[in-house]
Each structure stands twice: as C-alpha cells, then as structure tokens.
Amino acid sequence: MSDDSVSRTPLRVAVIGGGISGMAATHRLIELARETNRPLNLVLYEAADRLGGVAETLRIGEYLVESGPDMFITNQPAAVQLCARLGLSDQLIPTDTTHRGSLVLRKGRPVRVPDGFMLLSPAKIWPVLTSPIFSPLGKLRMGLELFLPRKRGDDDESLASFVRRRFGTEALDRLIQPLVGGIYTADPEKLSLKATMSRFIDMEAQHRSLILASRRQAASDAKKPEFEGSGARYGLFTTLRDGLSVLFDRLQSVIAPECDLRLGTGVSSVSVNDDGTATVIAADGTSDVFDRVLLANRAPRAADVLDAGSSAAASSEVGQLANLLRQIHYASTAIVVSGHRLDDIEHPLDAFGLVIPEIERRRLLAVSFASRKFPGRAPDGHILLRTFVGGAMQAELLDRSDDEILSIVREELDAILGVRGKPDFARVCRYSNAMPQYHVGHCERVADIDKVAARIPQIELAGNAFTGVGIPDCIKSGEAAAERILRPDKPKKSDSIDEDAGRPQG
C-alpha cells in the first residue's frame, strides 16, 4: 500500500471526556486534519449532557454567575491564542483596576495582603514591616531570609518545607498557606513546589535570596500596570465579557459538525488490541474500534477504563499505566455562589477577595468578590460572591447536605464580613474529586507516566492531572495530545510543568 493511500485512509480517533482539555484536543484535531488534508473519523464521548466540564456560566436574574472557573491567566498563551482562532479576542476583558488586591483573615478580621507580596515572597519591605498580619518576631524571621544560603541538591520539596526554611512558620501559617490554598485547595505539607511554583526554586538558585530576587523582578515590572496589587498578579488575568461559556459554546459550534458528538455517553472500558487499534465500549454497551484513543478525563477514571479493558493477555504496560494514574490524588470542593445587596454588608469589600488561613479555624477556604473583578456580573448596588468550601484540608465539610453548607456559609460570611439580610439567591455547586493534588514527587510521577504511555501508541493522555490546573494548561495539554496523534514525529510526552501552572481561576 502506498504512502498516499495510507494518508487518505481516515484515521479513527476517540476523545474521552468533554471538559476543557477534551474540547481543546478535539478542536485541534479538526484543525490539524484540515491543515494536513488527513481524513479523520472523530468521536467525542462525554458522560454529562453538556460539554465544558466544571466551567459553566449561569444567568440568575440580573447576575452573570460562573459556577466553576471565572478567569484565566494570559502569560500562558494557549487560551488567548485559542480565543483568537475562534474570533473571540474582542470579547476578552481585563480585571477592573479599582479594587485590585487581596485580603487575608487575621484573628477574625480581614487585613490587606501587603502590596507587592508575590505568593511566596515579598517584593517590597515596608508593606510587610507595617502589616498587622505578622508579629514583630515573624517579621524578623522573614527578614533573615536575606542572609540564608541556597539549598543544596535538587530533590523535590513540599511547599510548606520550602516556606519554613526560607521565611519561617508564621509566614507560612498566616499568609502563604491561604494564598496557595486558594489556588490548589491543597495541603502545603504535601504539595510539590517543583510541580507548582518552580520559579521560586529558580529564584533561590540564581539569586540566593527570594526577597532580593523579588525586588529585582519588581523593579523591572514597576511600570507595568498588570503587576499592581497584592497576592496574585491580577493584571495578568482575563475573561470573556459574557462569561467563559462563550468560549465553550463557540468551541462546540466548531466541533459538532466535524465529529460524532456523544453527549450523555460515558465509557466503560478501553482495550488495547494486538493489531495496533483500541476498542472503546460505551456505558450503553456499544463498541467501536479506533486507531487512537485520547483519554481526557480524570486520572483515576482513565485508570478505571484501562483496567476494565485489560485482560491476562493484555500487555503489562496498560496495567502499569493505570497504576501510575491512580497515584495522582484529587480533592473535592464546593463553591457557594450568592448575590447580595451592598447595603446588607458591613465590610466595604474593597478587594478582589479574601483568603482564610487554616490557623483561623474557620469553615471557609476563601471568598471571591466576583463582581469586583469584572464588570457586568451583578446589578448596581449588589455584589456577587463565590465562597469556597472543602478542599484537601476540610474534606469532611463536603459530607454535609446543600442546606447545611448554605447555613455554614451564611454564618461564616456574617461573622467575617458582616453579610446580613436575605441574599438575592444562593446556590451550592459541588465538584467531587475535581482538583488534582500535585504531591511531592509529582514531576517524577508524570515522567514515569510518559515513559509507560510512550510504549502504548494507541493511547494518549491529556488533562489537568499532569502539568497544570488552569484553563490555559488544560488547553495546552489537549492541543499537545492532538499534535502527537496527527504529527507523530513529535516526542510523545507531557509538556513540562510551568511555574504558573496553578494560577487561581476563581
């Protein structure tokens, strides 16, 4: 058979999972098929009755509500570039400059995060010295970071260990743990620094002191408005004017005519066949054979479908891959979205949100003042709040009923921010096992997954379990997997973990 006849034979590809990664992968497969003039038989399986995964925009009265992520970072270009290719660039809007900054709870009272504090390190000395967040001894211990030596060796380290070593326990407990917890809903004692914020490892290696490195970086960024404020670099974030669902609706409008879109159809098993194909059996019992299967669902679920399709005669690589995927743990969370009259709230809410240290012993992780970040999210005189509950460190709260969670949130918002009166609406959005936990050793774990997956040509992997949890990371992961399918000369491996992999989406 000639090379030309092979290229004209339709490539049969299944994408399993219609979340952000799966949609990006499907869209990129369609683009590449057009660019290379390669016929493609494409099927997208999604167990839910809609695409988009955790991302969904709701209209509740006059409120525009994101029940999942509500923004994405722009210095990772995948999401911005995808919006451009879809004709949505003119709908991207930046965060409002009026209230940029973050609050942290200190002894029950919201306090502003010091200006220039870059998640793990201060870029400005005076705001830290004058901040009520830290005790005099805590400030002295942080200042000693200027004189500490570099770490020896390159072994992975937990975020908690790194912060204690450089800045002390108080800096971790009072500020850094809640800031990072707002991103990953994770336990800092287990969270891998290398897999989440590797740029701070580089800063230590290159500059010795993180404070010195942060000050030098801040000096070069001083004239850039996107770096104003405290906490996350809010000027680097964007969203779509009418909500993130605009992006996913546009994606679906491009995908649907070009593939067999099977909504409400989960997958029971994926079997790797000796002839180089793979068989997908759907939950409804239907069976199809494909040349390539792209698993874009959660790592434990991907492991389940691989195990279900394996047999005694199956290659050992499939079982190894499933076992490695199960080593990636997940946390659950709930977001309570609620609308309120500003007159019913005692606190001015003069920031983008509030993070809450574990040491405060409250029952909330964070509160995002969503309509302070972007216009058009709440009617005049009202505010939209997104309150986060659960995560790795308060998992037991997710066992409560919706009514119990709403009661907890009302009590906590009243005690912390003086939120009183009846809300315009309040709704619980649950995300069970939705946030992968990048525990110490995660980079090595992903490298092992890559090695095993490279020996199974029928299978590709994508999603937030590997190299980043943000929307741009998921898009990049899905598109890279699509490239490996239709451009097999490219290395079959996950993209390297980016130092901005976990920028907050809410």
C-alpha positions as CSV (number, residue, x, y, z in Angstrom):
1,M,0.0,0.0,0.0
2,S,1.4,3.4,-1.0
3,D,2.1,6.2,1.5
4,D,-0.6,8.3,-0.3
5,S,-3.3,5.7,0.1
6,V,-2.4,5.4,3.8
7,S,-2.7,9.1,4.2
8,R,-6.1,9.0,2.5
9,T,-7.4,6.4,4.9
10,P,-9.5,8.0,7.6
11,L,-7.8,8.0,11.0
12,R,-10.3,6.8,13.6
13,V,-9.8,8.8,16.8
14,A,-11.8,8.7,20.1
15,V,-11.6,11.5,22.6
16,I,-13.0,10.5,26.0
17,G,-14.0,13.5,28.2
18,G,-15.7,16.7,27.0
19,G,-14.2,19.0,29.6
20,I,-11.8,21.8,28.8
21,S,-8.9,19.5,27.8
22,G,-11.1,17.2,25.7
23,M,-12.7,20.0,23.8
24,A,-9.4,21.7,23.1
25,A,-8.0,18.3,21.9
26,T,-11.0,17.7,19.6
27,H,-10.8,21.2,18.1
28,R,-7.1,20.9,17.5
29,L,-7.5,17.5,15.8
30,I,-10.0,19.1,13.4
31,E,-7.7,22.0,12.7
32,L,-4.7,19.7,12.1
33,A,-6.8,17.4,9.9
34,R,-7.6,20.4,7.7
35,E,-4.0,21.6,7.6
36,T,-2.6,18.2,6.7
37,N,-5.6,17.2,4.5
38,R,-5.9,14.0,6.5
39,P,-9.3,12.3,6.6
40,L,-10.5,11.9,10.2
41,N,-13.3,9.9,11.8
42,L,-13.6,11.5,15.2
43,V,-15.9,10.6,18.1
44,L,-16.1,12.6,21.3
45,Y,-17.6,10.8,24.4
46,E,-18.9,12.8,27.3
47,A,-20.8,11.3,30.2
48,A,-22.6,14.5,31.1
49,D,-25.4,16.0,29.0
50,R,-23.2,19.1,28.1
51,L,-19.6,20.0,27.3
52,G,-17.3,22.2,29.3
53,G,-16.7,20.1,32.4
54,V,-16.5,22.3,35.5
55,A,-16.8,25.5,33.5
56,E,-20.4,26.8,33.2
57,T,-21.8,30.3,33.1
58,L,-25.3,30.9,34.5
59,R,-27.8,33.7,34.3
60,I,-29.6,34.1,37.6
61,G,-31.8,37.1,37.4
62,E,-29.6,40.1,36.6
63,Y,-26.4,38.2,37.8
64,L,-23.9,36.6,35.5
65,V,-22.5,33.7,37.5
66,E,-19.6,31.4,36.9
67,S,-20.2,28.2,38.8
68,G,-16.6,26.9,38.0
69,P,-13.5,28.9,37.0
70,D,-14.2,32.5,36.2
71,M,-10.9,33.8,34.6
72,F,-7.6,32.6,33.2
73,I,-4.0,33.9,33.1
74,T,-2.7,35.5,29.9
75,N,1.1,34.9,30.3
76,Q,0.4,31.3,29.3
77,P,-0.8,31.9,25.7
78,A,-2.8,28.8,24.9
79,A,-6.2,30.2,26.0
80,V,-5.7,33.6,24.5
81,Q,-4.5,32.1,21.2
82,L,-7.5,29.7,21.1
83,C,-9.8,32.7,21.6
84,A,-8.1,34.4,18.7
85,R,-8.5,31.4,16.4
86,L,-12.2,31.3,17.4
87,G,-12.8,35.0,16.7
88,L,-13.3,35.9,20.4
89,S,-10.3,38.3,21.0
90,D,-12.6,41.3,21.1
91,Q,-14.6,39.8,23.9
92,L,-11.7,39.4,26.3
93,I,-11.7,41.9,29.2
94,P,-9.1,42.6,31.9
95,T,-9.7,42.8,35.6
96,D,-11.1,46.0,37.0
97,T,-8.3,48.2,38.4
98,T,-10.5,49.8,41.1
99,H,-10.3,47.0,43.7
100,R,-7.2,45.1,42.8
101,G,-5.6,43.3,45.8
102,S,-6.4,40.6,48.3
103,L,-7.5,40.3,51.9
104,V,-6.4,37.7,54.5
105,L,-8.1,36.9,57.7
106,R,-6.1,37.7,60.9
107,K,-7.7,36.9,64.2
108,G,-11.2,37.1,62.7
109,R,-10.6,40.4,60.9
110,P,-9.9,40.9,57.2
111,V,-6.5,42.5,56.6
112,R,-5.0,43.6,53.3
113,V,-2.2,41.4,51.9
114,P,0.9,43.6,51.8
115,D,1.4,45.3,48.5
116,G,3.9,43.5,46.2
117,F,3.7,40.1,48.0
118,M,4.2,37.6,45.2
119,L,2.5,34.5,46.6
120,L,5.7,33.2,48.4
121,S,7.9,36.2,48.7
122,P,7.6,39.9,49.3
123,A,9.0,42.3,46.6
124,K,8.6,45.3,49.0
125,I,9.9,45.5,52.5
126,W,7.9,48.4,54.0
127,P,4.4,47.0,53.4
128,V,5.5,43.8,55.2
129,L,7.0,45.8,58.1
130,T,3.9,47.8,58.6
131,S,1.4,44.9,58.1
132,P,-0.6,43.7,61.1
133,I,-0.6,40.2,59.6
134,F,2.8,39.3,61.2
135,S,4.1,39.7,64.7
136,P,7.5,41.5,65.3
137,L,9.2,38.2,65.6
138,G,7.5,36.9,62.5
139,K,8.8,39.9,60.6
140,L,12.3,39.5,61.9
141,R,12.3,35.8,60.9
142,M,11.1,36.8,57.4
143,G,13.9,39.4,57.2
144,L,16.5,36.7,58.0
145,E,15.8,35.3,54.5
146,L,18.0,37.9,53.1
147,F,21.0,36.1,54.7
148,L,20.2,32.5,54.3
149,P,22.2,30.2,52.0
150,R,21.0,28.4,48.9
151,K,19.6,24.9,49.3
152,R,21.9,22.1,48.3
153,G,20.6,19.5,46.0
154,D,17.7,19.4,43.6
155,D,15.4,16.9,45.4
156,D,11.7,17.8,45.4
157,E,10.4,19.7,48.5
158,S,6.9,20.4,49.8
159,L,5.8,24.0,49.7
160,A,5.5,24.0,53.5
161,S,9.1,22.9,53.9
162,F,10.4,25.5,51.5
163,V,8.5,28.3,53.1
164,R,9.5,27.4,56.6
165,R,13.1,27.1,55.5
166,R,13.2,30.5,53.8
167,F,10.6,32.6,55.8
168,G,9.6,30.7,58.9
169,T,6.4,29.1,60.3
170,E,4.5,32.3,60.8
171,A,4.8,33.4,57.2
172,L,3.5,30.0,56.1
173,D,0.6,29.8,58.6
174,R,-0.6,33.4,58.3
175,L,-0.3,34.2,54.7
176,I,1.3,31.8,52.2
177,Q,-0.8,28.7,53.1
178,P,-4.1,30.5,52.5
179,L,-2.8,32.2,49.3
180,V,-1.7,28.9,47.9
181,G,-4.7,27.1,49.3
182,G,-6.9,29.4,47.3
183,I,-5.2,28.1,44.1
184,Y,-4.9,24.4,44.8
185,T,-7.2,23.6,47.7
186,A,-4.3,21.6,48.8
187,D,-2.3,20.7,52.0
188,P,1.0,22.6,51.7
189,E,2.7,19.8,53.7
190,K,2.2,17.5,50.7
191,L,2.2,20.0,47.8
192,S,5.2,19.7,45.5
193,L,7.0,23.0,45.0
194,K,8.7,21.7,41.8
195,A,5.4,20.8,40.2
196,T,3.5,24.0,41.1
197,M,5.8,27.0,41.7
198,S,9.2,26.0,40.3
199,R,10.2,29.6,39.6
200,F,10.8,30.1,43.3
201,I,13.3,27.2,43.1
202,D,15.0,29.0,40.2
203,M,15.0,32.3,42.1
204,E,16.7,30.7,45.1
205,A,19.3,29.0,42.8
206,Q,20.1,32.2,40.8
207,H,19.8,34.9,43.5
208,R,20.1,33.0,46.8
209,S,17.6,35.3,48.5
210,L,14.0,35.2,47.3
211,I,13.5,38.7,48.7
212,L,16.4,40.1,46.6
213,A,15.1,38.2,43.5
214,S,11.6,39.5,44.0
215,R,12.8,43.1,44.5
216,R,14.8,42.9,41.3
217,Q,11.9,41.5,39.4
218,A,9.6,44.1,40.8
219,A,11.9,46.9,39.7
220,S,11.8,45.7,36.1
221,D,8.0,45.3,36.3
222,A,7.4,48.6,38.1
223,K,5.9,50.4,35.1
224,K,3.6,47.5,34.1
225,P,0.1,48.1,35.5
226,E,-0.7,44.3,35.4
227,F,1.6,43.9,38.3
228,E,-0.2,46.3,40.6
229,G,-1.8,45.0,43.8
230,S,-1.1,42.2,46.2
231,G,-1.4,38.4,46.1
232,A,-1.9,37.0,42.6
233,R,-0.8,39.1,39.6
234,Y,-4.4,40.2,38.8
235,G,-3.5,42.3,35.9
236,L,-2.4,39.2,34.0
237,F,-5.9,37.7,34.2
238,T,-8.8,38.0,31.7
239,T,-12.2,36.5,31.0
240,L,-14.9,36.9,28.3
241,R,-17.3,39.7,28.7
242,D,-20.4,37.4,28.7
243,G,-18.7,34.6,30.7
244,L,-16.5,31.6,29.9
245,S,-19.3,29.6,28.5
246,V,-19.0,31.8,25.4
247,L,-15.6,30.1,24.7
248,F,-17.0,26.6,25.2
249,D,-20.2,27.3,23.2
250,R,-18.0,28.6,20.3
251,L,-15.8,25.5,20.6
252,Q,-18.9,23.2,20.5
253,S,-20.2,25.0,17.4
254,V,-17.0,24.3,15.6
255,I,-16.6,20.7,16.9
256,A,-20.2,19.4,16.5
257,P,-20.4,19.4,12.6
258,E,-17.0,17.7,12.3
259,C,-17.3,14.8,14.8
260,D,-19.7,12.3,16.2
261,L,-20.6,14.1,19.5
262,R,-21.9,11.6,22.0
263,L,-23.3,13.5,25.0
264,G,-24.7,11.6,27.9
265,T,-22.5,8.7,26.9
266,G,-19.8,7.5,29.4
267,V,-17.2,5.0,28.6
268,S,-16.9,1.6,30.4
269,S,-13.6,0.3,29.0
270,V,-10.8,0.9,26.6
271,S,-9.0,-2.2,25.3
272,V,-5.6,-2.2,23.6
273,N,-5.6,-4.6,20.7
274,D,-2.7,-6.6,19.2
275,D,-3.3,-5.2,15.7
276,G,-2.5,-1.6,16.9
277,T,-6.0,-0.5,17.4
278,A,-8.1,0.1,20.6
279,T,-11.7,-0.9,21.3
280,V,-13.9,1.5,23.2
281,I,-17.0,0.1,24.9
282,A,-19.5,2.8,26.0
283,A,-21.7,2.6,29.0
284,D,-24.7,1.8,26.8
285,G,-22.9,-1.3,25.5
286,T,-22.0,0.0,22.1
287,S,-18.5,-0.9,20.9
288,D,-16.2,0.9,18.4
289,V,-12.6,0.3,17.2
290,F,-10.2,3.3,16.8
291,D,-6.6,3.9,15.8
292,R,-6.1,6.3,18.7
293,V,-7.9,6.9,21.9
294,L,-7.2,10.2,23.8
295,L,-8.1,10.0,27.5
296,A,-9.0,13.5,28.6
297,N,-10.9,12.5,31.8
298,R,-9.7,12.5,35.4
299,A,-6.7,10.3,36.1
300,P,-8.5,7.7,38.3
301,R,-11.3,7.4,35.8
302,A,-8.8,6.9,33.0
303,A,-7.2,4.2,35.1
304,D,-10.6,2.5,35.6
305,V,-11.4,2.3,31.9
306,L,-8.0,1.0,31.1
307,D,-8.2,-1.7,33.8
308,A,-11.7,-2.6,32.7
309,G,-10.5,-3.3,29.1
310,S,-7.3,-5.2,30.1
311,S,-7.1,-9.0,30.3
312,A,-4.5,-11.6,31.1
313,A,-3.3,-11.4,27.5
314,A,-3.1,-7.6,27.5
315,S,0.3,-6.0,27.6
316,S,1.7,-5.2,31.0
317,E,2.2,-1.6,30.1
318,V,-1.6,-0.9,30.3
319,G,-1.7,-2.2,33.9
320,Q,1.4,-0.1,34.7
321,L,-0.1,3.0,33.2
322,A,-3.4,2.5,35.2
323,N,-1.5,2.0,38.4
324,L,0.6,5.2,37.9
325,L,-2.5,7.2,37.0
326,R,-4.1,6.2,40.3
327,Q,-1.2,7.6,42.2
328,I,-2.5,11.1,41.3
329,H,-4.8,12.1,44.1
330,Y,-7.8,14.5,43.9
331,A,-9.6,16.8,46.3
332,S,-13.2,17.9,46.3
333,T,-14.6,21.3,46.8
334,A,-17.9,23.3,46.7
335,I,-18.5,26.8,45.6
336,V,-21.4,28.7,47.0
337,V,-22.5,31.4,44.6
338,S,-24.7,34.1,46.1
339,G,-25.9,37.6,45.3
340,H,-26.3,40.3,47.9
341,R,-27.3,43.9,48.3
342,L,-24.2,46.0,49.2
343,D,-26.3,47.8,51.9
344,D,-26.6,44.4,53.7
345,I,-22.8,44.0,54.0
346,E,-20.8,45.8,56.7
347,H,-17.4,45.3,55.1
348,P,-16.6,47.6,52.1
349,L,-15.3,44.6,50.1
350,D,-12.6,46.8,48.7
351,A,-10.5,44.0,47.2
352,F,-10.9,41.0,44.8
353,G,-11.4,38.5,47.6
354,L,-10.4,37.1,51.0
355,V,-8.3,34.0,51.8
356,I,-8.6,32.3,55.1
357,P,-5.7,30.6,56.9
358,E,-6.2,27.2,58.3
359,I,-4.9,28.5,61.6
360,E,-8.0,30.7,61.9
361,R,-10.2,27.6,62.3
362,R,-13.0,28.8,60.1
363,R,-15.1,26.7,57.8
364,L,-14.3,28.5,54.6
365,L,-11.3,28.4,52.3
366,A,-11.8,31.7,50.6
367,V,-14.4,34.2,49.3
368,S,-14.1,35.8,45.8
369,F,-15.8,39.2,45.4
370,A,-16.5,38.2,41.8
371,S,-18.3,41.4,40.6
372,R,-15.4,43.5,41.9
373,K,-13.1,41.7,39.5
374,F,-15.1,42.0,36.3
375,P,-18.0,44.3,35.2
376,G,-21.4,43.1,34.4
377,R,-21.5,40.3,37.0
378,A,-24.1,41.9,39.3
379,P,-26.7,44.7,39.1
380,D,-25.9,48.1,40.5
381,G,-25.9,48.2,44.3
382,H,-25.4,44.5,44.5
383,I,-22.4,42.1,44.7
384,L,-21.7,38.6,43.5
385,L,-19.8,36.4,46.0
386,R,-18.2,33.0,45.3
387,T,-17.4,31.2,48.6
388,F,-15.1,28.1,48.6
389,V,-15.7,25.2,51.0
390,G,-13.9,21.9,51.5
391,G,-10.6,21.1,49.7
392,A,-7.9,18.7,50.9
393,M,-7.8,20.2,54.4
394,Q,-11.5,20.4,55.2
395,A,-12.8,17.4,53.2
396,E,-15.3,16.5,55.8
397,L,-17.5,19.6,55.1
398,L,-18.4,18.1,51.7
399,D,-20.3,15.3,53.5
400,R,-22.8,17.9,54.6
401,S,-26.1,18.5,52.7
402,D,-26.5,21.5,50.5
403,D,-28.7,23.2,53.1
404,E,-26.1,22.6,55.8
405,I,-23.4,24.1,53.6
406,L,-25.5,27.1,52.8
407,S,-26.1,27.6,56.6
408,I,-22.4,27.3,57.3
409,V,-21.6,29.9,54.6
410,R,-24.2,32.3,55.9
411,E,-22.9,32.1,59.4
412,E,-19.3,32.5,58.3
413,L,-19.9,35.4,56.0
414,D,-21.9,37.2,58.7
415,A,-19.1,36.7,61.3
416,I,-16.2,37.6,59.0
417,L,-17.7,40.3,56.6
418,G,-20.9,41.3,58.2
419,V,-23.1,39.9,55.4
420,R,-26.7,40.1,56.7
421,G,-30.1,40.1,55.2
422,K,-31.6,37.6,52.8
423,P,-29.5,37.0,49.7
424,D,-31.0,37.5,46.2
425,F,-30.0,33.9,45.6
426,A,-27.6,31.3,46.9
427,R,-26.6,28.0,45.2
428,V,-24.2,25.2,46.0
429,C,-22.0,24.0,43.1
430,R,-20.2,20.7,44.0
431,Y,-17.1,19.4,42.4
432,S,-16.3,15.9,43.6
433,N,-12.7,14.8,43.1
434,A,-12.2,17.7,40.6
435,M,-8.8,19.2,41.7
436,P,-5.7,17.1,41.2
437,Q,-3.2,17.3,44.1
438,Y,0.4,17.7,42.9
439,H,2.0,15.9,45.8
440,V,5.8,15.8,46.4
441,G,7.3,13.7,43.6
442,H,4.7,14.7,41.1
443,C,7.1,15.6,38.3
444,E,8.8,12.2,38.6
445,R,5.4,10.6,38.6
446,V,4.4,12.3,35.4
447,A,7.7,11.4,33.8
448,D,7.0,7.7,34.7
449,I,3.6,8.0,33.1
450,D,5.1,9.5,30.0
451,K,7.6,6.6,29.7
452,V,4.9,3.9,30.0
453,A,2.4,5.8,27.8
454,A,5.1,6.1,25.1
455,R,5.1,2.2,24.8
456,I,1.3,2.2,24.1
457,P,0.9,4.0,20.8
458,Q,-2.9,3.7,20.8
459,I,-3.3,5.8,23.9
460,E,-2.8,9.5,24.5
461,L,-3.4,11.4,27.7
462,A,-4.5,15.0,28.4
463,G,-5.9,17.0,31.3
464,N,-5.2,18.9,34.5
465,A,-3.7,15.9,36.3
466,F,-0.3,16.3,34.8
467,T,1.3,19.7,34.1
468,G,-1.1,22.4,35.3
469,V,-4.6,23.0,36.6
470,G,-5.6,26.3,35.0
471,I,-7.6,26.8,31.8
472,P,-4.5,27.6,29.6
473,D,-2.8,24.5,31.0
474,C,-5.7,22.3,30.1
475,I,-6.0,23.7,26.6
476,K,-2.2,23.3,26.1
477,S,-2.4,19.7,27.3
478,G,-5.3,18.8,25.0
479,E,-3.7,20.5,22.0
480,A,-0.4,18.8,22.6
481,A,-2.0,15.4,22.7
482,A,-3.8,16.2,19.4
483,E,-0.4,17.2,17.9
484,R,1.1,13.9,18.9
485,I,-1.7,12.0,17.2
486,L,-1.6,13.8,13.9
487,R,2.1,14.7,14.0
488,P,3.6,11.5,15.3
489,D,7.2,12.8,14.6
490,K,6.8,15.0,17.7
491,P,8.0,13.5,21.0
492,K,5.3,11.6,22.9
493,K,5.5,13.1,26.3
494,S,3.6,15.6,28.6
495,D,4.6,19.2,28.4
496,S,6.9,20.4,31.1
497,I,5.3,21.8,34.1
498,D,5.1,25.6,34.0
499,E,5.8,27.8,37.0
500,D,2.4,29.4,36.6
501,A,0.6,26.1,36.3
502,G,-1.6,26.8,39.3
503,R,-2.6,30.4,38.9
504,P,-6.0,30.8,40.5
505,Q,-9.1,30.5,38.3
506,G,-11.6,31.7,40.9
